Amino acid sequence: MNANIRTQRGVALVVSLIILVSLTMLGLTAVQRTTTDLSMAGNQRETGLMFQAAEVGLVTAENFIDNSNTNADFDDPNSGLHTVPDNDPSWFSPDYFDATTWANNSQLATTSLKAFEQPRFMIEYLGDRSQNALASVNIGGYGTQQTGEVVSIYRSTSRGVGLTGNSVRYVQSYFGKEAP
């Protein structure tokens, strides 16, 4: 019996160390996976918030257009309201990817969203559908059939910033309105 005890002396220690290492690896894997899942959920929340903020800006821009009585309202680039000259090849839209353009030359859309900053928008009056090549946008997919009504075309661009301020979403739409 004495010889049997001597041969088994280190086996329990080795087996317990192997089990301990295995449990540690399982624990580390679980922590790493949880951290990755939290990061993905945060990114998804950030993406949703940016898009919602940008959508608020678009809705505000469309309401501004709808409530405007004259196209002369769209001649103040300092407040983000631009009139695109008819058939002017030198015309360039504002630089949407430059943060200073948004800080200095846009309208603020107020919302209760908890974002890093409130959404902002710019509107470009492209002219009447029959006057400006840029305004010949087919809104709503109704073919090339044009009614006898004068329809003014606007391009709205909105910028939404996420909760952290590190990510930005831009959304753009065209809006047609019977000319006043």
Secondary structure, DSSP 8 states (H G I E B T S, - for coil): -HHHHHHTTTHHHHHHHHHHHHHHHHHHHHHHHHHHHHHHHHHHHHHHHHHHHHHHHHHHHHHHHHH-S-GGGG-BGGGTEEE--TT-TT-----TT-HHHHHHS-EE-------SS--EEEEEEEEETTT-GGG---GGG-TT---SS-EEEEEEEEEEE-SSSS-EEEEEEEEEEE--
